Amino acid sequence: MIYAPQRRARVRLPAEWEPQAGVLLTWPHAHGDWGDKLEQAHAAFVALAAAIARFEPLLITCYDSEHQALVAADLQAAGVPLTRICFTICPSNDVWARDHGPISVYQESVLPVLQDFTFNGWGGKFPAELDDRLTVELHRAGCFDGIELRRIQWVLEGGSIDGDGEGTILTTSACLLTTTRNGGMSREQVEMQLRDRLGARRVLWLERGALEGDDTDSHVDMLARFCDSKTITYVRCDDPSDSHYDELRAMEAELEQFRTLKGEPYRLVPLPWPNARHAADGHRLPLSYANFLIVNGGVIVPQYDDSADAEALAVLRDLFPGREVVGVPAMPLIEQHGSVHCVTMQLPRGVELPHLGKVLSTA
């Protein structure tokens, strides 16, 4: 953890609860890794898109024109007005928009800027060439109406960081310090990048915390999230016989040592622990209620057909009293080791979507 001098940052990473212009989705398709789970993934995306569209517009990327027509028809059948959606046809590797989408900042507190960090498939684990080019292609197609795009030759995934909008960045050393992303940069070098690119005034490093089945090297959005500048919600395992118990209790102890910018302890609110679920080959899946999405007036929460689903909704209703908390099915997503936050990327106010109701192409 660092406490840097309190200076005004040239750029600022807005908190997720600040006003948004829309949400980016990259739709699952037959050219990815979904196999016989594609139909279930498609249905989960329809439910997710329908939930988000109640609160704000969507920018949806489809693989080709046939794919776009299918997605549009099913969204319309689900009651989603297509006037709330800008479709863009652009090939992609997979659906994880949180990590291949733009990380938006405000320059001098006013001017929105899209930052396109390098995405290398979570340290070279999976193909990512198309996904790494996707933001540039969307920008070239006119999706963002001329908003400045900065291509940054440094690996950073949106799911690996969480910000409070006031210059505090929460992250994990297991992810940002891995040698497979930026060649083993030191902690100080990473902090410098976060300061220069995101306006970080300080970085809160979690040294502990991991979920079995997580391909991301402990993305923080599966573990702990800011709800406001004084509150962090996090996953906690209360079962001593569970293999996660010691690791998550150690993470909880770290969270208890963190302090707000005013030097006060954070209000820490644990999320319920879902029952263990396993993939067909027997490995455990990384179920997490921390992987929720905040939207204008709402919070979209993953549901896993689990007895803890209702409790997770109740906890988040208490944490976000001014927002409607909506559950969406997420088991098809977690089968591929991600959830609701992983497949979405919010676009803050100022990054407007000028082509709602239209279909753009990067061809």
Secondary structure, 3 states (H helix, E strand, C coil): CCCCCCCCCCEECCCCCCCEEEEEEECCCCCCCCHHHHHHHHHHHHHHHHHHHCCCCEEEEECCHHHHHHHHHHHHHCCCCHHHEEEEECCCCCCCHHHHCCEEEEECCCEEEEEEEECCHHHHCCCCHHHHHHHHHHHHCCCCCCCCEEEEEEECCHHHEEECCCCEEEEEHHHHCCHHHHCCCCHHHHHHHHHHHHCCCEEEEECCCCCCCCCCCCCHHHCEEEEECCEEEEECCCCCCCCCHHHHHHHHHHHHHCECCCCCECEEEEECCCCCCECCCCCECCCCCCCCEEECCEEEEEECCCCCHHHHHHHHHHHCCCCEEEEEECHHHHCCCCCCCCCEEEEECCCCCCCCCCEEECC
